[in-house]
Amino acid sequence: MPLELLMGVDIGTTNTRCVLYSPNAEPVAVSMCGSQEALAEDGSVDGDLLFAAVLRVCREVLEKPEKPFHLHGIAVACVGTRHILVDKDNRQIRLHPRRDAVMDTFNKFMENRDSADYFNTTGYPPIPDFPGFLLSAAARNGESKSVDAMLSVADYVNLRLTGIRSREYSTACSMALWNHKADDWWDDILRFAEIDRRVLGSPTDSAKPIGPVLSSICAAAGIPEGTMVYTGGHDFLCASVAGNCRNDFLNMCGTYDLIVSFQDKPFQKSPGDLTHCYADRHMIPGRFSLQYESAGAGQTELLRKHFFRASNAEWDVCFAKMNASAYIAPGKTLFIPNAKGEFFRSDKTFVKTVGLRGGASRPVLLSAMIESLSYKARRMLERQQKALGTNAARLMMLGGGSRSSRWAQIRANIFGIPVIVPRVLEATALGAALMAGIGASVYTGFEDAMRQAALRGTTVYEPDLKMTEQYAEIYKTYLKEYGMEYAEYGRP
């Protein structure tokens, strides 16, 4: 009997992954390559380079199964807000509006609006770099005339796989052009930015069929002829499905650190400082999310490259060394990141360290970095709990950081609540694969798919209350030091 398989593709900020899973969520094969080469200096995405990376990981992963297999379907997950523009022939268009023109359109649109109203409508803070303002600036100099569609990264990959345009809800809403109050594209900004609704498309739910993979792509990537592609979703929401995270707070611990909660209706109450606070539409129909975001493992990556560069150690090696070292009392070394708004850095450097002494071992330095990131994550959790008027009884942790038992235990100790880590590999890719499984009727629906993933089990990290007390004292110092940097750099 051939292996029954599902494919999930995760296009992240740092890496692109392709994973094959059995219907019981067991990983069969994994392939990964970097995503950075597809990013231009201005943050835009080079569609050709991105798709070449996707084909590469698909081809590599399909060469790994040792038995014949039947591939039920493919789905793609991606980061939010990033977009790719195409013309009527589906060729990528790169716009280059002047920065002053973008700022001018942003300021004009916001003249009679406050940030809270913008957030309550779109679920996103007003940021000049969002697609609406870029398109508006380009429209004013005639640069956007040939734009025929604006797609998410996942939508674009699906287009290249199938030749068919599609628009998935959770990634569409991440463009800050969706009106949650009307459950439709926001007419005010569309009129202002001169965006034709046709360019944005009509979003559909996740796990919906798009079409079969083109024969030419099947030949290039080794994908079986006739394999169907289904809509995936926003990366952290895919991960939440794979983790069977329903009502718990979720910590996505990857390149960015997210604290996420889930609701039955859009969150439309401004939580104060809106810097990198988002309210999104979930992939699960009728569900929504609220999340705070900060720079996460992207900053630990700098430390890895600096302190582990001699061995060119991968993260799993670094984690293994840290996990094997003695778990000492909470350290007093703090890494204070450059402040932009309350939770985000304005560049990839740290403003300063507090309490750093010479002779510290690499595992100790990595632990200190993780402790500092965990203090920031605790602050995000506190802010979200205040906005929602509720307290977290426990926290589910997913993402690269969850592969380290030390990291998870530090979070439990600093937060003072149990941390639950699902035993799934590459949660975002698994969530995408589950969407393919739902679309292909391997599962009866979201409940069935999430139940299958949940059978993989979890690991629970209980807080050490003595350490929690010690961390609480150091947390006060962190808030003081970080607050000083925040006051210096100010809000964006």
Secondary structure, DSSP 8 states (H G I E B T S, - for coil): --EEEEEEEEE-SSEEEEEEE-TTS-EEEEEEEESGGGB-TTS-B-HHHHHHHHHHHHHHHHT--SS-EEEEEEEEEE-SS-EEEE-TTS-EE-----HHHHHHHHHHHTTT--HHHHHHHHSS---TTSHHHHHHHHHHTTTTTT--EEEEHHHHHHHHHHS----BHHHHGGGS-EETTTTEE-HHHHHHHT--HHHH---B-TT-EEEE--HHHHHHHT--TT-EEEEEEEHHHHHHHHTT-SSSEEEEESSEEEEEEEESS---S--S--TTEEEEE-SSTT-EEEEEEEE-HHHHHHHHHHHSTTTT--HHHHHHHHHHS---S----EEEE--BTTTB-SSSSEEEEES--TT--HHHHHHHHHHHHHHHHHHHHHHHHHHHT---S-EEEESGGGG-HHHHHHHHHHHTS-EEEE--SSHHHHHHHHHHHHHTTSSSSHHHHHHHHHTT-EEEE---HHHHHHHHHHHHHHHHHHHHHHHHH---
